[in-house]
Structures are given as structure tokens and as C-alpha cells.
Amino acid sequence: MNSRRLQKAAQAIREVVGIAILRDLKDPRIEHVTVTHVEVAADMRTARIFVSVMGDDKQQNLCLHGLQHAAGFLQAKVAKRIDTRYTPVLKFVLDQGVKKSIEINKILESVLPDNDHDIPDDMHDGGS
């Protein structure tokens, strides 16, 4: 399957699932979740849906269980939107990218100067 078609399918799945999570799912376990991106297998039989969930590890795991529980419902929504021989089986994965970027930012804040008062005077005017 060509790459462009996979990208279009992934984008459609991302839109459908993201909107359905916001509008249609009433599961109290599923809250503060954002679909970050989707990876579709070359044979279109599976799709990994990466989500970012605000909260601690317990809340994130609870949300993932709720999403996986709703996968069949979401899969039916996807089937209506994309026209393929197989509707991809949805697998939800926690996207650690946001969490890692927050950790990196905290590390950088701890080692970098707080403000430009710590920068030498000759650096303020471009070093000339």
C-alpha cells in the first residue's frame, strides 16, 4: 500500500477517534486525553493510536483501559469514514513525548540561567 494512502488513512482515523472521544464517549475513565498521532500498518489491519493523557500514572493507565474498552465502538466509527477492505483494529498506546518534553524542560530550567542578568555584559549587544 502506498505511503500517501496510509498517511491519509492515519489522518482520517486520528480525526474520527479524536472527535468521538470528545463527543461520544461517556466513560468516566476517559478524560483529559488527546490523540497525538496514528500509525497504520502497511496491510491496514491494525492502527496504533498514540494518546497523551494528563494526570499521574494511575490516571493514564485507567484512561488507556477505558479507551481499549471502547475500541470496538471507535472502530465502527472509523469503518464508516474510511473505505478499505479491512477496518483496522485499534490499539491505544500512551505517547510519552509530551511527558518527556516536560521532564527535559525541567532539567534545562535547573541548569540554565534564570534570566539575562546572569549573561555577561558583552553578550547583551551581540558580543561586539
C-alpha positions as CSV (number, residue, x, y, z in Angstrom):
1,M,0.0,0.0,0.0
2,N,1.4,3.4,-0.9
3,S,2.6,5.8,1.7
4,R,0.2,8.6,0.8
5,R,-2.8,6.3,1.2
6,L,-1.5,5.2,4.6
7,Q,-1.0,8.8,5.7
8,K,-4.5,9.8,4.6
9,A,-6.0,6.8,6.4
10,A,-4.0,7.6,9.6
11,Q,-5.2,11.3,9.4
12,A,-8.8,10.2,9.0
13,I,-8.5,7.7,11.9
14,R,-7.0,10.4,14.1
15,E,-9.8,12.8,13.3
16,V,-12.6,10.3,13.8
17,V,-11.2,8.9,17.0
18,G,-10.3,12.3,18.4
19,I,-13.8,13.7,17.8
20,A,-15.5,10.5,19.0
21,I,-13.5,10.6,22.3
22,L,-14.7,14.2,22.9
23,R,-18.3,13.9,21.8
24,D,-19.4,10.3,22.1
25,L,-17.6,8.5,24.9
26,K,-19.2,8.9,28.3
27,D,-16.8,6.6,30.2
28,P,-15.6,8.5,33.3
29,R,-12.2,6.8,33.0
30,I,-11.6,8.7,29.7
31,E,-10.8,12.3,30.4
32,H,-8.0,14.8,29.6
33,V,-6.9,12.7,26.6
34,T,-5.6,13.9,23.3
35,V,-4.9,11.8,20.2
36,T,-1.4,12.9,19.2
37,H,-0.8,10.7,16.1
38,V,-1.7,7.4,14.4
39,E,0.4,4.7,12.8
40,V,-1.3,2.4,10.4
41,A,0.2,-0.9,9.4
42,A,1.1,-1.4,5.8
43,D,-1.7,-4.0,5.4
44,M,-4.2,-1.7,7.0
45,R,-5.2,-4.3,9.5
46,T,-4.0,-2.5,12.6
47,A,-3.7,1.1,13.8
48,R,-1.7,2.2,16.8
49,I,-3.3,5.3,18.2
50,F,-0.9,7.4,20.3
51,V,-2.6,9.4,23.1
52,S,-1.4,11.9,25.6
53,V,-3.2,11.8,29.0
54,M,-2.9,14.4,31.6
55,G,-2.5,13.0,35.1
56,D,-0.4,10.6,37.1
57,D,0.4,7.0,36.0
58,K,-2.7,5.6,37.6
59,Q,-5.0,8.0,35.8
60,Q,-3.1,7.4,32.5
61,N,-3.5,3.6,32.8
62,L,-7.1,3.9,33.8
63,C,-7.7,6.0,30.7
64,L,-5.9,3.6,28.4
65,H,-8.1,0.7,29.8
66,G,-11.2,2.8,29.1
67,L,-10.1,3.6,25.6
68,Q,-9.3,0.0,24.8
69,H,-12.7,-1.0,26.2
70,A,-14.3,1.5,23.7
71,A,-12.1,0.3,20.8
72,G,-14.9,-1.6,19.1
73,F,-17.2,1.4,19.2
74,L,-14.5,3.6,17.8
75,Q,-13.6,1.0,15.2
76,A,-17.2,1.1,13.9
77,K,-16.9,4.9,13.6
78,V,-13.7,4.5,11.7
79,A,-15.3,1.9,9.4
80,K,-17.9,4.5,8.4
81,R,-15.2,7.1,7.5
82,I,-12.6,5.1,5.6
83,D,-13.3,2.8,2.7
84,T,-11.0,-0.1,2.9
85,R,-11.2,-3.9,2.7
86,Y,-10.4,-4.2,6.4
87,T,-11.2,-1.8,9.2
88,P,-8.0,-1.5,11.2
89,V,-8.0,-3.0,14.7
90,L,-7.3,-0.1,17.1
91,K,-4.6,-0.3,19.7
92,F,-4.1,2.6,22.1
93,V,-0.6,3.5,23.2
94,L,0.5,6.1,25.7
95,D,2.5,8.8,23.9
96,Q,5.5,9.6,26.2
97,G,6.6,12.5,24.0
98,V,4.8,15.2,26.0
99,K,5.9,13.8,29.3
100,K,9.5,13.5,28.2
101,S,9.5,17.1,26.9
102,I,8.2,18.4,30.2
103,E,11.0,16.4,32.0
104,I,13.6,17.8,29.7
105,N,12.3,21.4,30.2
106,K,12.5,21.0,34.0
107,I,16.1,19.7,33.6
108,L,17.0,22.6,31.3
109,E,15.4,25.2,33.7
110,S,17.5,23.8,36.6
111,V,20.8,24.1,34.7
112,L,20.3,27.3,32.6
113,P,20.4,30.8,34.0
114,D,17.1,32.2,35.3
115,N,17.3,35.4,33.4
116,D,19.6,37.6,31.3
117,H,21.1,39.1,34.4
118,D,23.5,36.1,34.5
119,I,24.6,36.7,30.9
120,P,27.9,38.7,30.7
121,D,27.5,42.3,29.6
122,D,29.4,41.8,26.3
123,M,26.7,39.2,25.3
124,H,23.8,41.7,25.5
125,D,24.9,43.7,22.5
126,G,25.7,40.7,20.3
127,G,29.3,40.3,21.6
128,S,30.7,43.4,19.9
